[in-house]
Amino acid sequence: MRAPIDFEFVLRSIVGTASPLLGVVTSMQEQIEWHLRVASLVVGLLVGLLSMVAMIRKLRRR
């Protein structure tokens, strides 16, 4: 028979793992925000470029 799950141990391990991660994310917040902004700009440019290519192909078919 399996031993019952120790919920206090599980909760402590989750909190013990999440706390340092939260500290790192908080200290690097500015850099993370900058990377997210650049990534969203790149995705927006790619979507615009692909839309333009699709429109050019559609016009050439006519």
C-alpha positions, 0 to 999 in steps of 0.5 A: 500500500502506498503512503499518503501524500504529505501535502505540507512537504509538497507545498514547501517544495513548491514555495521553496522552488518558486521563491528564488525564481520569483526573485530572479524574475523581479530583478531581471524585469527590465531586461525581460520586458525589453526582450518581450517588446523586441520579440513582439516587434519582430512578430509584428513585422513578420506578420506584416511581411507575410501579409504583403507577400500574400497580397502581391501573390494574389495580385500577380495571379490576376 
